[in-house]
Amino acid sequence: MIDLSIAFNKPPADAVAYFKSKGYTISDEWHDVLTTAHAKAFTVARVQSMEVLEAIRKKVDSAIAEGLTAKQFREQLAPELQRLGWWGKTKNEQGDEIQLGSPYRLNNIYRTNLQTAYMSGRYRRMLARSKTHPYWQYVAIDDAQTRPEHRLLHGKVFRFDDPIWQTIFPPNGWGCRCRVRALTAEQVKARGLTVEDGSGYVQQFNAEIVSRESGEVKTTEHARIKLPSGDVMTPDVGWAYSPGQSAFGTDVAVAQKLGKVESTQLRAETIQALNNSDERAKAFELWTRKSIERIEQYQAAKLAGDKAGLKANGPRPQHKTVVSFLSDDINQKLLDTGIDASRTLVLSERVLAHAHSEKHKASGQALELSEYINLSKWINQSGASVLWEPERGEVLYVINQGEQAIKVIARFDSNSDTLINVFKVDSSDIEGGIKGGSYEVWR
């Protein structure tokens, strides 16, 4: 068994961000959550307690970020799971014996999550440089442990945008050690390789899964690869998908821009926003609640002359969260104006403190807590009109509320897309700006 921690010379930002971006899903058996759902939710079969699921996830997060070995992972996590009662064998409601935590299961959890996260990060980096390295070659570890079916794909080359990668980008099963390397046109020619069109190789079919506990037979969508030679490669059930593509998409420009988001936490939030994940809405609400509470405590301390309170609750400039991912249509309109935006709309606590100032609250311009919380949802779900203010070079998201409207201002610079202000205005001001030509309607 190889130790995956040796693959990381330093915390792998994309792998960490990929894993952090996941939500939680409770499942009875491994096949309850399959394929692309795994890219968006963390789950462990037979874990019905969020406390247990969170304990496992926290340790997997540490394993990826800190490069824990499988042995360290087991030794650190096992006592916690034993304390929580998720260990050994037990019986389910039907009286069947089932396995909870064990060294073997912890090994599987470790290997599966680290390999998937690592390969997802590799996918993002390869996609980002596909302009210079447009050809991807499947590489199987050629030793006694390599599955013959996986060896069938060894050395085969397809373009990065060939649909076959949606099915075969590793890992392709439990313990799969295959990988993909990116090549230039010159490297393909120098090595005498043939670039194949794999779009016709993929065959969709329904696979049967038998529950180990109930004996129930389920069917799920699956895929196999039929090569021109007649040989067939079939990933394990639940593995015929690309984790990286499910998380990062296929847009090369997006992959490049994600690589420029240095903060691992913001990169994870960007992935959530890119996928319009429920987890992003929940995380944004939590961040907003805590930040508004802190801001109001600071304001109260200011009125009371409480120096300790001012020091404890002062705005934190680097405390930021992702509100939304810039949609394709708005991004294209910005490109048409000569602005190559980073695609991530970020709100800082400093900006929020300004928007929620005593002055804005007194004038009725400040938002209610529920309105701040809904900003992410309104923008992500197209609940806002989008205007362009050419004089200032700003995009305005406008949420109409009758006589008043919430106005969110996004200014774009070379470093980030940041919500520089958010406040309420009279709807008539917006309508006047549109009629007077100050604003262009983009959506």
Wavefront OBJ file of the C-alpha trace (Angstrom):
o trace
v 0.000 0.000 0.000
v 1.464 3.373 -0.972
v 1.467 6.316 1.427
v -0.362 9.168 -0.284
v 1.139 11.761 2.029
v 4.419 11.544 0.084
v 2.664 13.211 -2.842
v 2.495 16.466 -0.894
v 5.660 18.479 -0.380
v 3.478 21.274 1.008
v -0.251 21.667 1.681
v -1.874 21.243 -1.775
v -4.126 24.309 -2.080
v -6.488 22.841 -4.687
v -6.889 19.525 -2.863
v -7.543 21.280 0.452
v -9.988 23.720 -1.172
v -11.804 20.901 -2.976
v -12.332 19.021 0.267
v -13.270 22.120 2.289
v -15.934 23.020 -0.279
v -17.976 19.891 0.436
v -21.155 19.806 2.457
v -22.377 16.802 4.457
v -24.632 13.933 3.482
v -25.866 11.177 5.796
v -25.972 7.763 4.103
v -26.698 4.175 5.111
v -24.515 2.465 2.517
v -21.693 3.546 0.204
v -23.913 3.471 -2.894
v -26.483 5.894 -1.452
v -24.321 8.802 -2.644
v -22.731 8.183 -6.024
v -20.628 9.903 -8.700
v -20.890 13.695 -8.925
v -22.713 13.936 -5.589
v -19.462 12.868 -3.920
v -17.738 15.936 -5.340
v -20.168 18.179 -3.482
v -20.820 16.307 -0.242
v -18.735 14.411 2.285
v -20.274 11.159 3.450
v -19.272 7.949 5.192
v -21.535 4.910 4.919
v -23.443 3.957 8.078
v -22.679 7.250 9.807
v -25.981 8.587 11.134
v -24.505 11.093 13.586
v -23.310 14.519 12.468
v -20.879 14.501 15.388
v -19.208 11.357 14.030
v -19.270 12.646 10.438
v -17.725 15.960 11.504
v -14.998 14.166 13.481
v -14.045 12.064 10.455
v -14.165 15.021 8.087
v -12.039 17.183 10.381
v -9.347 14.514 10.482
v -9.460 13.967 6.693
v -9.086 17.735 6.310
v -5.990 17.588 8.533
v -4.628 14.621 6.591
v -4.844 16.552 3.310
v -3.604 19.892 4.636
v -0.860 18.566 6.915
v 0.201 15.455 5.010
v -0.665 12.932 7.720
v 0.310 9.357 6.973
v -2.343 6.635 6.991
v -0.935 5.402 10.311
v -1.137 8.869 11.887
v -4.671 9.273 10.553
v -5.803 5.967 12.097
v -4.069 6.527 15.426
v -5.472 10.038 15.866
v -9.022 9.307 14.702
v -9.717 5.858 16.189
v -9.863 6.979 19.865
v -12.289 9.779 18.970
v -14.589 7.400 17.078
v -14.438 4.904 19.924
v -15.415 7.667 22.359
v -18.378 8.528 20.129
v -19.449 4.882 19.973
v -18.812 4.462 16.230
v -16.486 1.481 16.352
v -16.572 -2.273 15.940
v -19.601 -4.295 14.876
v -23.242 -3.707 15.721
v -26.663 -4.715 14.461
v -29.010 -2.632 12.359
v -32.793 -2.391 12.734
v -33.220 -5.596 10.730
v -30.901 -7.481 13.088
v -28.111 -7.782 10.503
v -24.548 -7.390 11.718
v -22.807 -4.326 10.255
v -19.294 -2.949 10.538
v -18.781 0.572 11.895
v -15.294 1.938 12.495
v -12.261 -0.299 12.064
v -8.618 0.101 11.001
v -9.564 -1.281 7.570
v -12.404 1.233 7.116
v -10.203 4.125 8.251
v -7.618 3.093 5.657
v -10.314 3.179 2.955
v -11.602 6.572 4.114
v -8.061 7.956 4.142
v -7.043 6.645 0.731
v -10.303 7.422 -1.048
v -10.608 11.009 0.144
v -6.939 11.919 -0.261
v -6.676 10.404 -3.720
v -9.904 12.033 -4.915
v -8.949 15.436 -3.521
v -5.435 15.230 -4.925
v -6.611 14.207 -8.404
v -9.288 16.918 -8.384
v -6.630 19.508 -7.678
v -4.460 18.065 -10.434
v -7.402 18.324 -12.829
v -7.793 22.051 -12.054
v -4.106 22.752 -12.606
v -3.985 20.750 -15.843
v -7.115 22.479 -17.150
v -5.564 25.871 -16.360
v -2.588 25.158 -18.653
v -4.460 23.312 -21.375
v -3.629 26.060 -23.881
v 0.026 24.981 -23.894
v -0.543 21.340 -22.835
v -3.798 20.335 -24.581
v -3.172 16.590 -24.641
v -3.713 14.381 -21.629
v -2.205 10.915 -21.278
v -3.612 8.211 -19.005
v -0.899 6.653 -16.828
v -1.450 3.407 -14.905
v 1.052 2.188 -12.326
v 2.473 -0.864 -14.060
v 3.003 -3.371 -11.269
v 1.407 -6.519 -9.865
v -1.325 -4.539 -8.087
v -2.533 -2.768 -11.234
v -5.911 -3.916 -12.447
v -5.759 -5.334 -15.997
v -8.676 -3.154 -17.075
v -6.899 0.001 -15.918
v -3.735 -1.120 -17.704
v -5.748 -1.144 -20.959
v -5.825 2.672 -20.845
v -2.152 3.097 -19.985
v -0.418 5.428 -22.435
v -3.563 6.441 -24.302
v -3.786 10.127 -25.235
v -6.917 12.245 -25.669
v -7.441 15.987 -25.876
v -8.206 17.636 -22.540
v -11.750 18.416 -23.702
v -12.502 14.912 -24.989
v -15.736 13.687 -23.344
v -13.995 10.449 -22.345
v -12.329 12.242 -19.428
v -15.748 12.734 -17.832
v -15.702 8.964 -17.300
v -12.063 7.942 -16.874
v -10.257 10.773 -15.104
v -8.795 8.968 -12.064
v -9.434 7.607 -9.575
v -11.512 4.907 -11.251
v -12.199 2.725 -8.255
v -11.267 1.811 -4.717
v -7.505 2.087 -4.299
v -6.957 3.252 -7.890
v -3.468 4.732 -8.287
v -3.772 5.846 -11.909
v -3.027 9.428 -12.902
v -2.990 11.721 -15.930
v -0.094 13.707 -17.394
v -0.413 16.802 -19.592
v 1.570 16.987 -22.834
v 2.346 19.617 -25.436
v 1.866 18.972 -29.168
v 5.654 18.746 -29.489
v 5.874 16.094 -26.755
v 3.148 14.028 -28.405
v 5.019 14.147 -31.726
v 8.443 13.456 -30.212
v 7.157 10.381 -28.367
v 5.336 9.028 -31.390
v 1.990 9.071 -29.601
v -1.411 8.970 -31.273
v -4.160 11.309 -30.111
v -7.408 9.340 -30.130
v -10.992 10.554 -30.234
v -12.608 8.863 -27.250
v -16.062 10.348 -27.647
v -17.339 7.138 -29.238
v -15.675 4.852 -26.707
v -18.050 5.637 -23.837
v -21.047 3.353 -23.370
v -23.726 4.235 -20.838
v -25.643 1.445 -19.101
v -27.491 0.650 -15.893
v -25.526 -1.287 -13.297
v -27.028 -3.330 -10.497
v -26.017 -2.853 -6.877
v -26.984 -5.354 -4.199
v -27.311 -4.059 -0.642
v -25.103 -6.065 1.709
v -27.601 -5.572 4.515
v -31.078 -5.835 3.011
v -30.289 -7.747 -0.172
v -32.237 -5.096 -2.091
v -31.198 -4.735 -5.728
v -30.795 -1.173 -6.978
v -29.854 0.152 -10.398
v -27.706 3.179 -11.092
v -26.387 4.905 -14.188
v -22.890 3.744 -15.036
v -20.453 3.827 -17.948
v -17.752 1.686 -19.525
v -15.111 2.262 -22.153
v -15.109 -0.007 -25.223
v -11.836 0.370 -27.096
v -11.415 -0.189 -30.858
v -9.585 -3.421 -30.016
v -12.774 -4.743 -28.430
v -11.326 -4.586 -24.920
v -13.553 -3.069 -22.256
v -12.579 -0.982 -19.238
v -15.291 -0.447 -16.614
v -14.659 1.817 -13.605
v -15.979 0.621 -10.266
v -19.643 1.483 -9.715
v -19.826 5.066 -8.488
v -16.437 6.003 -9.946
v -17.270 6.637 -13.617
v -16.983 10.398 -13.306
v -14.391 13.140 -12.935
v -14.332 14.565 -9.395
v -12.325 17.550 -10.610
v -14.733 18.375 -13.412
v -17.701 18.042 -11.069
v -16.144 20.592 -8.718
v -14.199 22.919 -11.017
v -16.134 22.660 -14.294
v -14.559 22.718 -17.776
v -13.936 26.435 -18.314
v -10.207 26.967 -18.811
v -10.385 30.653 -17.842
v -12.194 29.758 -14.615
v -9.531 27.171 -13.768
v -6.817 29.767 -14.324
v -8.552 32.367 -12.191
v -9.203 29.905 -9.365
v -5.471 29.331 -9.231
v -4.972 33.014 -8.406
v -7.135 32.825 -5.272
v -4.361 32.398 -2.713
v -6.471 31.837 0.394
v -7.439 28.178 0.682
v -10.653 29.094 2.484
v -11.677 31.630 -0.186
v -10.801 29.124 -2.903
v -13.063 26.553 -1.246
v -15.845 29.129 -0.994
v -15.316 30.026 -4.659
v -15.825 26.379 -5.642
v -19.062 26.359 -3.621
v -20.244 29.550 -5.334
v -19.238 28.200 -8.749
v -21.504 25.211 -8.121
v -24.241 27.318 -6.506
v -23.926 24.982 -3.547
v -26.365 24.995 -0.617
v -23.257 24.804 1.542
v -22.194 28.262 0.290
v -25.526 29.805 1.320
v -25.245 28.237 4.786
v -21.634 29.329 5.250
v -22.401 32.861 4.031
v -25.277 33.132 6.513
v -23.060 32.000 9.399
v -20.267 34.425 8.424
v -22.718 37.315 8.111
v -24.437 36.631 11.432
v -21.128 36.500 13.310
v -19.721 39.584 11.556
v -22.842 41.711 12.146
v -22.864 40.644 15.800
v -19.215 41.689 16.112
v -19.840 45.004 14.310
v -22.775 45.867 16.577
v -20.730 45.011 19.667
v -18.023 47.353 18.375
v -20.571 50.126 17.823
v -21.984 49.644 21.338
v -18.474 49.778 22.802
v -17.816 52.985 20.879
v -20.924 54.659 22.293
v -20.023 53.485 25.803
v -16.361 54.492 25.550
v -15.412 50.878 26.230
v -11.785 50.610 25.072
v -11.566 46.872 25.761
v -14.731 46.287 23.735
v -13.357 48.367 20.860
v -10.148 46.373 20.826
v -11.944 43.010 21.018
v -14.494 43.712 18.281
v -12.735 45.970 15.783
v -13.291 45.176 12.070
v -10.853 42.640 10.627
v -9.772 43.773 7.109
v -8.598 40.283 6.127
v -11.795 38.615 7.328
v -13.577 37.961 4.025
v -16.126 35.653 2.469
v -17.249 34.806 -1.053
v -20.718 36.107 -1.880
v -21.074 34.794 -5.409
v -19.325 33.577 -8.514
v -19.592 35.943 -11.460
v -21.987 34.409 -14.005
v -20.838 33.690 -17.556
v -23.030 36.352 -19.160
v -21.874 39.154 -16.850
v -18.278 38.027 -17.117
v -18.502 38.167 -20.923
v -19.958 41.689 -20.799
v -17.055 42.757 -18.589
v -14.611 41.208 -21.048
v -16.303 43.196 -23.815
v -15.528 46.376 -21.858
v -11.895 45.332 -21.439
v -12.172 44.066 -17.845
v -10.809 40.574 -17.196
v -12.464 39.975 -13.823
v -11.375 37.303 -11.368
v -14.955 35.962 -11.248
v -15.223 35.965 -7.444
v -17.368 38.503 -5.594
v -15.861 38.954 -2.137
v -17.251 40.798 0.891
v -14.912 41.920 3.670
v -15.842 42.627 7.254
v -14.503 46.159 6.838
v -16.942 46.825 3.986
v -19.770 45.295 5.982
v -18.929 47.556 8.932
v -19.176 50.591 6.650
v -22.486 49.416 5.164
v -23.880 48.745 8.649
v -22.599 51.991 10.160
v -24.645 54.036 12.640
v -24.975 56.697 9.950
v -26.490 54.274 7.432
v -28.773 52.768 10.061
v -30.037 56.212 11.090
v -30.766 57.179 7.471
v -32.551 53.901 6.730
v -29.906 52.827 4.209
v -28.550 49.890 6.201
v -29.939 46.415 5.548
v -31.641 44.196 8.087
v -29.750 41.064 9.119
v -32.115 38.862 7.086
v -31.392 40.986 4.011
v -27.622 40.742 4.409
v -28.008 36.972 4.752
v -30.037 36.735 1.536
v -27.540 38.689 -0.601
v -25.700 35.563 -1.701
v -28.946 33.776 -2.567
v -30.395 36.750 -4.454
v -27.286 37.202 -6.575
v -26.659 33.487 -7.197
v -30.245 32.713 -8.136
v -30.636 35.718 -10.459
v -32.980 37.445 -8.042
v -31.200 40.712 -8.763
v -31.173 42.995 -11.789
v -27.680 43.759 -13.087
v -26.685 47.245 -14.222
v -23.457 48.680 -15.548
v -22.235 52.127 -14.538
v -19.640 52.989 -17.225
v -18.447 56.236 -15.617
v -17.210 54.418 -12.509
v -16.595 51.045 -14.114
v -18.880 49.288 -11.632
v -21.449 46.510 -11.787
v -24.595 47.089 -9.739
v -26.766 44.267 -8.433
v -30.196 45.673 -7.630
v -32.807 43.831 -5.565
v -36.145 45.613 -5.970
v -38.235 45.826 -2.794
v -40.987 48.161 -3.951
v -40.340 51.782 -3.021
v -36.821 50.879 -1.954
v -34.129 48.754 -3.564
v -30.970 47.118 -2.257
v -27.986 48.301 -4.274
v -24.833 46.174 -4.269
v -21.803 47.775 -5.897
v -18.994 45.620 -7.302
v -15.811 47.286 -8.504
v -13.194 45.286 -10.357
v -9.451 45.643 -9.994
v -6.459 43.469 -10.801
v -6.527 41.592 -7.510
v -10.109 40.688 -6.695
v -13.766 41.319 -7.344
v -15.021 42.918 -4.140
v -18.411 44.174 -3.045
v -17.309 47.671 -2.100
v -20.657 48.762 -0.714
v -24.222 47.651 -0.127
v -27.093 49.876 0.959
v -30.718 50.796 0.318
v -31.797 53.515 -2.109
v -35.101 54.773 -3.458
v -36.207 52.657 -6.411
v -36.921 55.890 -8.268
v -33.200 56.726 -8.175
v -32.420 53.490 -9.993
v -35.177 54.046 -12.545
v -33.979 57.616 -13.106
v -30.427 56.432 -13.668
v -31.586 53.945 -16.284
v -33.776 56.488 -18.109
v -31.069 59.140 -17.941
v -28.443 56.845 -19.423
v -26.245 56.666 -16.310
v -26.830 52.911 -16.100
v -26.888 50.236 -18.776
v -29.170 47.271 -18.154
v -27.155 44.060 -18.415
v -29.803 41.729 -17.023
l 1 2 3 4 5 6 7 8 9 10 11 12 13 14 15 16 17 18 19 20 21 22 23 24 25 26 27 28 29 30 31 32 33 34 35 36 37 38 39 40 41 42 43 44 45 46 47 48 49 50 51 52 53 54 55 56 57 58 59 60 61 62 63 64 65 66 67 68 69 70 71 72 73 74 75 76 77 78 79 80 81 82 83 84 85 86 87 88 89 90 91 92 93 94 95 96 97 98 99 100 101 102 103 104 105 106 107 108 109 110 111 112 113 114 115 116 117 118 119 120 121 122 123 124 125 126 127 128 129 130 131 132 133 134 135 136 137 138 139 140 141 142 143 144 145 146 147 148 149 150 151 152 153 154 155 156 157 158 159 160 161 162 163 164 165 166 167 168 169 170 171 172 173 174 175 176 177 178 179 180 181 182 183 184 185 186 187 188 189 190 191 192 193 194 195 196 197 198 199 200 201 202 203 204 205 206 207 208 209 210 211 212 213 214 215 216 217 218 219 220 221 222 223 224 225 226 227 228 229 230 231 232 233 234 235 236 237 238 239 240 241 242 243 244 245 246 247 248 249 250 251 252 253 254 255 256 257 258 259 260 261 262 263 264 265 266 267 268 269 270 271 272 273 274 275 276 277 278 279 280 281 282 283 284 285 286 287 288 289 290 291 292 293 294 295 296 297 298 299 300 301 302 303 304 305 306 307 308 309 310 311 312 313 314 315 316 317 318 319 320 321 322 323 324 325 326 327 328 329 330 331 332 333 334 335 336 337 338 339 340 341 342 343 344 345 346 347 348 349 350 351 352 353 354 355 356 357 358 359 360 361 362 363 364 365 366 367 368 369 370 371 372 373 374 375 376 377 378 379 380 381 382 383 384 385 386 387 388 389 390 391 392 393 394 395 396 397 398 399 400 401 402 403 404 405 406 407 408 409 410 411 412 413 414 415 416 417 418 419 420 421 422 423 424 425 426 427 428 429 430 431 432 433 434 435 436 437 438 439 440 441 442 443
